[in-house]
Amino acid sequence: MSRRSCSDGAAGFTLIEALVALAIIAIVLGTIGSVIAVTTKGTRSIDQRLALAGTAETLLADLPARGLLKPGRQSGQLAGSRWRVDIAPMNVAGGDPATDRFVPLAVNLRLQRADGSAIQVTTVKLVPRSTQ
């Protein structure tokens, strides 16, 4: 920005230069504000996801031991979240039921908080055939 000299010798900025400077400052501040808003929203989302993952980990750790795990459905509430665990046998191609010592069970956990955020975890547990 240049300084203009007036007829009486005083230097200063023109009105247009001041308005352009204010417009640039407003654009920069608006951009910084939107970046902060997006970052805050992302951080909140990550915090919710980590809380759900921690609760899901607790629920999966509390499942019965492999030898006691049975197909079926369980549900309940934990840490302000509703959960449901579905356990079902899996059909595996190429398996021989007569010689296989283990049966794979699909464990599907669905966990939902009161605010609507949810997580679903699916895993496989190998259960000794004699417990079936």
C-alpha positions as CSV (number, residue, x, y, z in Angstrom):
1,M,0.0,0.0,0.0
2,S,1.3,3.4,-0.9
3,R,1.0,6.6,1.1
4,R,-0.4,9.5,-0.7
5,S,0.6,13.0,0.1
6,C,-2.0,15.6,0.4
7,S,-1.6,19.2,-0.7
8,D,-0.9,20.4,2.8
9,G,2.0,17.9,3.2
10,A,0.2,15.3,5.5
11,A,0.7,11.6,4.4
12,G,-2.1,9.0,4.7
13,F,-4.0,6.1,3.1
14,T,-6.9,6.7,0.8
15,L,-10.4,5.4,1.7
16,I,-10.2,2.7,-1.0
17,E,-6.9,1.4,0.4
18,A,-8.4,1.2,3.9
19,L,-11.5,-0.6,2.7
20,V,-9.4,-3.2,0.7
21,A,-7.3,-3.8,3.9
22,L,-10.4,-4.3,6.0
23,A,-11.8,-6.7,3.4
24,I,-8.6,-8.8,3.4
25,I,-8.6,-8.9,7.2
26,A,-12.3,-10.0,7.2
27,I,-11.6,-12.8,4.7
28,V,-8.6,-14.1,6.7
29,L,-10.6,-14.0,10.0
30,G,-13.5,-15.8,8.4
31,T,-11.3,-18.5,7.0
32,I,-9.6,-19.0,10.4
33,G,-13.0,-19.2,12.1
34,S,-14.3,-21.9,9.7
35,V,-11.1,-23.9,10.2
36,I,-11.6,-23.7,14.0
37,A,-15.2,-24.8,13.6
38,V,-14.3,-27.8,11.5
39,T,-11.5,-28.8,13.8
40,T,-13.8,-28.6,16.9
41,K,-16.5,-30.8,15.1
42,G,-13.9,-33.3,14.1
43,T,-12.4,-33.5,17.6
44,R,-15.9,-34.0,19.1
45,S,-16.6,-36.8,16.6
46,I,-13.3,-38.6,17.4
47,D,-14.0,-38.3,21.2
48,Q,-17.4,-39.9,20.7
49,R,-15.9,-42.7,18.5
50,L,-13.2,-43.4,21.0
51,A,-15.7,-43.7,23.8
52,L,-17.9,-46.1,21.8
53,A,-14.8,-48.2,20.9
54,G,-13.8,-48.4,24.5
55,T,-17.2,-49.6,25.6
56,A,-17.2,-52.1,22.7
57,E,-13.8,-53.4,23.8
58,T,-15.2,-53.8,27.3
59,L,-18.2,-55.7,26.1
60,L,-16.2,-58.0,23.9
61,A,-13.7,-58.7,26.7
62,D,-16.7,-59.7,29.0
63,L,-17.9,-62.4,26.6
64,P,-17.9,-65.9,28.0
65,A,-14.8,-68.0,27.5
66,R,-14.5,-69.8,24.1
67,G,-15.6,-73.1,25.6
68,L,-18.8,-71.5,27.1
69,L,-19.7,-69.3,24.1
70,K,-23.1,-70.3,22.6
71,P,-25.1,-69.0,19.6
72,G,-27.8,-66.5,20.5
73,R,-28.5,-62.9,21.2
74,Q,-27.7,-60.8,24.3
75,S,-28.5,-57.2,24.9
76,G,-28.3,-54.6,27.6
77,Q,-27.0,-51.2,28.6
78,L,-23.5,-50.1,29.6
79,A,-22.1,-46.6,30.2
80,G,-25.2,-44.9,28.8
81,S,-25.2,-47.0,25.6
82,R,-27.5,-49.7,24.4
83,W,-25.8,-52.8,23.1
84,R,-26.7,-56.0,21.3
85,V,-24.5,-59.1,20.6
86,D,-25.5,-61.6,18.1
87,I,-23.6,-64.9,18.0
88,A,-24.2,-67.3,15.1
89,P,-22.4,-70.3,13.6
90,M,-20.6,-69.6,10.3
91,N,-20.8,-71.8,7.2
92,V,-17.3,-72.4,6.0
93,A,-16.8,-73.8,2.5
94,G,-14.5,-76.8,2.3
95,G,-14.8,-77.6,6.0
96,D,-15.4,-81.2,7.1
97,P,-17.6,-81.3,10.2
98,A,-16.4,-84.9,11.0
99,T,-12.8,-83.9,11.3
100,D,-12.8,-80.2,12.2
101,R,-12.1,-79.6,15.9
102,F,-13.3,-76.0,15.9
103,V,-16.5,-74.3,14.7
104,P,-16.3,-70.6,13.8
105,L,-18.9,-68.4,15.4
106,A,-19.6,-64.9,14.0
107,V,-19.9,-62.4,16.9
108,N,-21.6,-59.2,15.8
109,L,-21.7,-56.3,18.4
110,R,-23.8,-53.2,17.8
111,L,-23.5,-50.4,20.3
112,Q,-25.5,-47.1,20.2
113,R,-25.4,-44.1,22.4
114,A,-28.4,-42.0,23.4
115,D,-27.3,-39.2,21.0
116,G,-27.6,-41.6,18.1
117,S,-23.9,-42.3,17.4
118,A,-23.3,-46.0,16.9
119,I,-20.5,-48.5,16.2
120,Q,-20.7,-52.0,14.9
121,V,-17.9,-54.6,15.5
122,T,-17.9,-58.0,13.8
123,T,-15.4,-60.7,14.7
124,V,-15.0,-64.5,14.6
125,K,-14.4,-66.8,17.6
126,L,-13.3,-70.4,17.2
127,V,-15.2,-72.7,19.6
128,P,-14.3,-76.3,20.2
129,R,-16.8,-78.6,18.4
130,S,-17.6,-80.5,21.6
131,T,-19.2,-77.5,23.2
132,Q,-21.8,-77.1,20.4
